[in-house]
Amino acid sequence: MGRHATPPALPDPPDAPAGRAARLASRYLPRLVLAVCAAITTTLAVAWAGNAWSSATVAGGAVAVVVLGAAWLAGTVPSPPSESAPDTGHDAVQ
């Protein structure tokens, strides 16, 4: 009750990049870099295995699309609750 019922203060959020372009770049650039790295690696591995470069390029492009889709899907998942969440006294599983 009273002052003990107040949850602890949250830490200050990190400084957000200024400008719309900077925000978009900070959000999508790591995903694009991951997709490009996966595409290049897959293309080289498929070509090294003895397949035609056209087949290797198609496989690399497909991997890039799958990685971008997985990164987008992972971005929609909510973050786990913090350890400092107030305890309500009730277990979710009984």
N, C-alpha and C positions, 0 to 999 in steps of 0.2 A: 504494500500500500504506500501511498505517498511518493516520496522521492525514490524509494526502492523499486517502484514499478516502472520507472523510466528506463528504456533500453540504453545501453552504452552508446556514446557518440560514434558515428561512422567516420572512418578516416577520410581526409580530403581526396577527392578524385584527382587523377593525374591531369595535367594541363592538356586540354584538347587542342588539336592543331587549328590554327586560324584559317578561315576561308573554306569554301565548299570543296574546292579542288583538293586541298590538303586533307580534308576529312575523307573524301572518296579514295584518295591514294593510300592513306593509312589503313583503310578498311579492305580495299580490293587488291592492292599491290602484293601482299604476301600470298594471297590465293593464286594470283596470276603467276608469280614466280614458282610456286609449288607445281602448278599445272605445266608450266614450260619445262621445268626440270624433269618431271615425270614423262612428258612427251619425248624429250630428247633422249632420255635413258632408254625408254621403250623402243624408240626408233632405232637406236644404235644396237640394242640387244637383238632385235628381230632381224636386222640386216646382218649382224655378225653370225647369226644362226644359219645364214645361207639363203634367206628369202630375198625377193626382189625389193629394191628401194621403194617402189611404189606401194607394195604391201606394208613395208615397214613404216612408211609415212602415214598410211591410213590407220595402222595400229596405234601409232603415236598420237595422232589426232583424236582417236577414240578414247585413249587413256586421258588426254587433256580434258575432254568433255566430261568424263566420269569423275575426274578429280575436282573439277570446278563444281559439278553438281553435288558431290559429297561435301565440299567446303561450304557451299551455300546451305545445305541441309544442316551441317554442324553449327552454322551460325544462327540457326533458328531455335536451337535447343537452349532452354533457360539455364543459367548458371546454377550450380548447387547452392543450397543454403549455407550461409556462413556459420562458422563454429560459435560465433558470438550471438547467435539468434536467441531471443529470450525463451526460456523453458516454460511451456504452458502446464507442465505436469501430466500431460496425457501422451501416451505412446501411440504412434500411428498404427502399429501392428499389435494386435492383442490376441 
